[in-house]
């Protein structure tokens, strides 16, 4: 199953590489920034919920891990629609 996932990612990047220009590279640079902001917001929301419910260390760590892990699908999925 992991091999299939890696092949899908490879296919996406192979398709995008032929159409990548300096302008598009600049547009794609915003993706890691969005991901970092989204991860921080998820972390602080999870931390707030854990404190709200007064969870102990292990349950609090679990809530935070699940909150940060539950980010939406990878941004490059939308890029596969490029003709």
N, C-alpha and C positions, 0 to 999 in steps of 0.2 A: 504494500500500500504506500509506503514511503517513497518508493521509486517512482510511482505514478505522480505523486505530488511534486517531486523534484522535476520530473519531465514537464509538467504543466508550467512550472515557474520558468524553466529554461525556454520553453516555447514562447511564453509571453515576452521575455527579455530579448529573444532572438527577433521576434516580430517588431519590437519597439526600436531596437538598435539601428535598423536600416532607415528609420524615419527620424532619428534624433538629430536635432540641430542645436546650435548654441542658444537660440531663443527658447526652444522647448526645454532644454536643460535648466534654464533659469526658472521656467514655470514649474518644473518638477522639484526644484529645490525647496519649495514650500511644504512638500509632503512630510519630511522629517520634523519640521517645526510644528505642523498641525498634530502629528502623532505625539510629540513630546507634550504639547499643551493638553491634549486629550488625556494622556496618561496621568499627568499631574492632577487634572480635575477629577478623574476617576479615583485617584489615590486619596485626595482630600475628602471627597464625598464618602468613600468607604471608611476612612478614618473617623469622620464625623458621625456616621451611622453606628460604628462600633462604640464610640464614646457615648452616644445617645442611649444605647441599650446597655451600657456599662459592662461590656464583655471583658472577660479575662484575657490573658495574653494569647493563648492558643486559638480560641474562637475569634479574637480580634484579628490575629494574623491571617486566619483563614478568610475572613470577610474581606480584608484588604487585598489579599491575593486574588480572590475571585472577582472583586470589583475592578482591579487593574487588568486582569486577564480578559475580561468581557468587553474589550474594545471591538468595534465593528470590523467587518471584513477588511482585508488589506486594501489600501488605496489603489494599488496597481491593477485590481480586478476591473475597474472602469476603463483602464487604458487598453484593454483587449478589444474594445469596440472600434479602435482606430482602423480605418480601411486600409 
